Amino acid sequence: MIRGDNDMNDMKKFFISVGLIAAGTASLQAAYAPDWNSKSASMWSVSGTLRGFYDDNYETAPNGAKQGSFGFEFSPELEFNMPLQQTELGMRYIYGLYYYQQREKLGENPIDQTQQFDLWVDHAFTDRWQARVQDSFIMGQEPELIDPNTSVTRRVNGNNISNTGTLILNTAWTRLFSTALNYQNSFFDYQNSGATTANLATQGASLAGLLNRIEQLVSLDFQWHVAPETVAFFGGQLGVVNYIGDEPIALNTVGPQPFYYSDARDSRSYYGYVGIQRSMLANLSFTGKIGAQYTDNYNDNTTSLNPYADLSLIYTYLPGSYAQIGFTQTQNATDQVTPDSNGHITLSTESSTVYASINHKLTSKLLGTVIGRWQHSIYNQGLYNNQALDYYSLGVNLSYSFNQHFSVDAGYNLDDVVSKVPGNSYTRNRIYLGVTAAY
């Protein structure tokens, strides 16, 4: 198996989630994707985090209607990692409990709960054939925890579920030529359901009807090893999105059928791209691909052609200190659907995302982390066609380790959503202070 060193593993952990364990409150710190690397050199590890926090908009309500709450979170984590001769097995379970004092005062359920279970298997059949299987199951309420592309930008009550499984096969055919074959399956299930043709006009579409879906993506990259530090590649992807809510989602005032249903937004996407992976220096690496995405919304008889990109630059400037900046451009699902005067519903968003992080060791025991993200999304079709939604997030964290078993941390998170869709804009500030014990 090929593994990065401990500093690289720590970098991935901090970028991917400035504490996915803290998944909040519930995502006190932003979570962009699961971390598939073990954090521990031992076969198993267990840890627990206890934090107090203040959230000034725990319901992500529109500006002018928000409420704040003090609270606490408790999050234990259990990890098991078994390296064998040609195989590595790993699994991780994270549980989060979040208590909101203000909810209890209002006679509401004061507890949120999140769960995450990750599983991965690496296997080297030979020196030239390597495979990886990984899966991540998540249950929660925060938008970035359930769907990193933030198809929903606000907090969602209930036991909402996402599951993403991936199969990867890397093959070195010759010293200079290799291929990478990938398959990814993502499943999204929101608890909010129950829209019918009788109540749609008064209650609106449910999130289950709008966003319950299966996304499948198959890709094949052809890689040319130009030099020891450079790999050039080109490839293609096929993406299929099937909405499975089976509920009415909008009124149809111009067509023969009086309602649009969930599967009206089903699509197939075809991608083509070129890219490069290059280590400019021992501590500076770049990975990037650019191309185009052609999407066919076949049930709506609509097609579109859009740019596609995924760029990332990582710089390790001191031992334990590093910075990363990246950019992605692609289509995403959205919870907006309102038809325009011609009866066209919103099919998706075209999203440009810029992210950056810096992880700096102030002393041997004091670590500072800053993460920023900006997602600029343009609605495709519907009442808000070509209008923008901007989602800004910022996370700042300081962590002090007394020893390998005990640490304290404090931090601040800002979320700011700017949208012309009524009720979608909000600002949210969160501060927290906590302790972590690990063994």
N, C-alpha and C positions, 0 to 999 in steps of 0.2 A: 504494500500500500504506500502511496505517496502522501505524506502529511507535511503541513507547514510546521515551522518551529513554534514554540510556545508564544512568542511575541505575536506572530501572525494569527494564531488562534485567538489570543486575547483581543487583537484588533478587530477581527471579525465579530467577536462577541459584543464589543462595545459599539461598533457601527450598527450592527443588525438590531440590537436592542440595548439602549442605555439601560439595561436591566429588564429583559423580558420577564424575569422573575417577578418584577414589580408590575407587570403587565398593565399598567394603567396608572394610576389609580382609577380604575382598571386600565391602565396604561399610563402610569405616572411617567413612564419613559417610552419613547417611541419605538415601536417594533416594526421592522421592515420585512423581515423574513426569518425563518428558523435558522439557528446556528447548528450546522451539522458536524462541528468538531467537538471532541471531548475537551472539557475544561480541566480535567484531572489526569495526572500521570498514573494514578492507581486504577485498579479494576473497577472500583465503585466509589461513590462519594455521596454525601448527604449534606444539605445545608438548609438553613432557615433564615428568613428575613422578616423583621418586624419594623414597621415604619408608622409614624404619625404624619398626617398631612392636612393641608387646607386646600380645598377646591372651590373656586369662586363661581363655577358654573357647571355643577356636576351633571346636570341634565342636558348640557349643550343647547340651552334655550336661546332664542334670538336676543340680540342686544336690547336691553330695557326690561327684559322679563326673567333674567337669570337669578338663581339662588345659590348661595354658597354654603359649604358645610365643612366642619372639622370631621376627622375620622382617622381610622387606622387600617393598616393592611397586614396580613400575615401570609407569608408565602414559603412553604417548604418545597424543596427540590430533591429528587433522587435520581442519580445517574449510574448506569452500569456500562462498562466498556471492556470488551474482551478481544485483544489482538491474538490471532492465531498465526500459523505459518504462512498461509496464503489468504486468510480471511480475517476481517475485523467486523465484530458485531457491536452495536451500541444501541442504547435506549435511554430516554430521559422522560421523567414525569414531573410536571410543575403544577402546583395547585395554588390558587390565589383566593383569599377571602378579604373583602373590602367592606368596612363598616362606615356608614354615613350618619352622623349624629342628627342632622337636620331632617332626614327622612323619618327617623323615629319620632321626632317632635311632631311631624305632620301626620303621624299615624300610618306611615307607609312602611313597606318592607325595607329595613335599613341595610340589608346585606346583598352584595354582589358576589358572585363566585365565577372563577375562570379555571379552565383546565387545559393543559397542553401535554400531548404525548408524542414524542419523536422516536422514530425507529430508523436505523440505517444498517446496511450490510455492504461491505466492500469485499470483492473477491477477485484475485488475479488468477485467471485460468492458466496463463503463461506470461512470459515477459512482454508479449505483444497484445494479449487480450485481457482487458480489465473491465469489470462490471461493477455497477453500484445500484442499489435499491434503497430508496428512502421514502419515508411517509411522515406526515405531520398532521395530527388531529388537534383542532383548537375549538374550544367552546368559550364564548364570552360576550361582551356587550360593546366594547370600544371599537370604532371603525377600523383603525389601523391594525388591530389584533386579528379581527376576522378576515379582513380583505386589505392587504397592503396597498392596493391601488385605490382604496377609499371610494368604492362605488357608492357607499353611504358616508356622508361626512359628519354625521351626528351619532351620539350614543343611542343604542337600540336595546330596549329592555328584553329580557328573556334569555333562554339558553340557545343562542344562535351558534351554528356549527359551520366550520369549514374543514375540509380534508384535502390535502394535496399529496399525491404520490408520484414518484419519478423513477424511471428506469433509464440507466445510462450505460452505453457500451462503447468503450474506447478501443480502437484497433490500430496498431502500428503495422502497416502492410510492408513497408520498407523503412530504411533509415531516414528517408526524406519525406515519405508520404504516409498519412494516417487519416482516419475518419472518426467522427464522433456521432453516434446515433442516440437520440433522446426521445423519450415519450413521457409526457406529463398529463396527469388527470387531476382536475380540481373540482370539488363538489362544495356547493354553498347551500345552506338551509337556514332560513330565518323563521323564528317561531311565530312572528306576527303574520297571521293568515286569516282567511275567512271572507274575502270579498266575493260578492255574488252580483248577478245582474240586477237584483232587487235593491241592494244597498250601495252599489258603486257610486251613484250620483251623490249620496249624502255622506258616505264614510270614506270614499276614495279607495284607491287600490291598496292592497296589503304589500308589505315588503316581500312576503313569500311569493306572491304573484309576480312582483316586479323583478326579483333578484335570485330566487331559487333556480339554480342552473348547474349544468355540468360543462366544464371547459376542458377540451382535449387539444394537445399540441404535440405534433410529431416534427422533429427536425433532423437534418442530416448535414454535417459539415465535412468538407474536404479540405484537409490541412496539409500545407507544404512547409517543411521545416527549413526555412531559408538559411538560418544560422543557429548556433546553439542558443542565442538569446532572442530569436525572432521566429514566429510562426505566422504565416499568412494563410487565410482561408476564405472560402466562399461556401454558401449553403442556401438551403431553403427550408421553409416551415409550412405546415398545414395546420391551421387552427379551426376547430369546430366548437361553437357555442350553442347549446340547447337549453332553452328555458323550460323548466319542468313544473312550474307552479300550478299550471292548469286552472287559472282563475282569470276573470275579466280584469283588464288593467286600464281601459279607457273607453269612452264612448266614441262611436264612429258615426259622425253626422253626414258623411258624404258617400259612404260605400253601401253595398247591398246588405252587409251584415251590421247589426246595430252596435256590436262591441268588438274591441280588440282583445285578444287573449294573450297569455304569457308567451306562447310560441311565435307571436308575430315578430319578435325581435331575434329569432334564430338566425345564425350567420355561419358562413364559411370564409376563412381568410387565407390568402396565399402570400407568403413572404419570400423575397429574394434579397440577399445581402452579401457584402464582402467585409472582411475584417482583418485585424492583426492583433497578435499578442506579442508584446516586446518588453524586455527588461533593458531599459536604457542604461541603468547602473545597477549595482548589487542591491541598492536600497530604493530604486525607482522603477515602477512597472506600469505598463499601460495595456488595457484590453479595450477594444472597440469594434463595433460593427455598425454599418449603415446600409440602408436599402429602402425598400418600398413594401407596402402592405396593401393588397387589393382585397376588398371585403364585399361579399355578396350576401345581402339580407334578402334571401330568396322568397320568404313569405310576404315581404313588403315590396318586392320587385325593385329594390334599390341597390345600387353598387357605389363604391367609393374607392379612390386611390389616394393613399396618404404616405408620408415618409415614415420610416422606421429606424430607430437608432438605440444603441445601448453602449455607453462609453464610461470608462472608469480609470482613474489615475490614482495610484497609491505611492506615498513617499514616506519612508521610514528615516527620519532625520537624526534620531538619537536612539540608543537602546531603550525600548519601552515607550517611545514617543513616535507618533506617526500621524499622517494626515491623508484624507481621501476626498476626492471630488468626483462626481459622476453626473450623467445625464441619460434619461431615457425618453423615447418618443414612441407612443403606440396608442391603440384604441382600448378603451375600457368600458365595462358595464356601468350603468347609472340608474339611480332610483327615480330619475325624472322621466316622465312619459307624456305629459299633456300635449294633445294634438294642436296643430295650428289650424287656421281657417280653411285650409285645403284638406284637412283630415290626416295629415302626416304626423305620426307620433315620433317622439325622441327615441332614436335607436341605440345611441352610444355616446361616448365623449372621445374626443381626440386630445390626449393628455401629454403635456411636456413637463417632465419632472427634473429638477435640479436638486442635488443633495450634496452635502459636504459635512465632514466631521474632522475633528482634531482630538487626539488623545495624547496628553502631555504629562510626563512624570515630573512633577514639581520638586519632589524629593524621592528618596528610595521608598518611602511609605505613603506619600501623598500623590494621588492621581487626579488630574483634571480632565474632563471630557466636555466637548461642545459639539452638538449635532444640529444641523439646520436642513430644512427641506421646503421646497416650493413646488407645488403642483398646479399647473395652469391648464385647465380643461375647457374645451370648446364643445358645446352641445351640437350633436348631429341630428338635424331635422327637429320637428316639433315646434311648440310655441316659442321656445327659447333658442331656436336655431341660430348658430354662430355667436351666441352670447357666451361669456366666460364665467367660470367659477375658479377662484384662486384660493388655495389652501396653503397657509404658511404654518410651519411648526418649528419650534426651537427648544432644545433641551440642554441644560447646563448641570453638570454633576461634579461634586468633589467627593473623593473616597479616600479614607485614611485606614491603612492596615496596621493594626498593632502587631500581628503575627499572621501566620498562614491560616489560623483558625478563627480570627476575630477581626472585624472591621466595622467602621461607621461611615455613613455617607449622608450628604445633603444635596438638594437640588431644586431646580426650578424648571417648569415647562410652560410654554406658551403655545396655544393653538388659535389661529385667526382664520376664519372663513369669510370670504367676500363674494357675494353672489347677488344677482338681480332677481333670483327666484324668491318669492315672498317666504319669509320664515327660515331661510337657509343660512343667513349670515349670523355669526356669533364670534365672541372672543372668550377665551378660557385661560385662566392662570392657575397654576398649581405649584405649591411648595411642599417639600417633605424633608423629614429627618429620620434616619433609621439605623439599625444595627443588623449585622449579618454574622451568624456563626456557621462554620463549615468544618466538616470532618472527612 
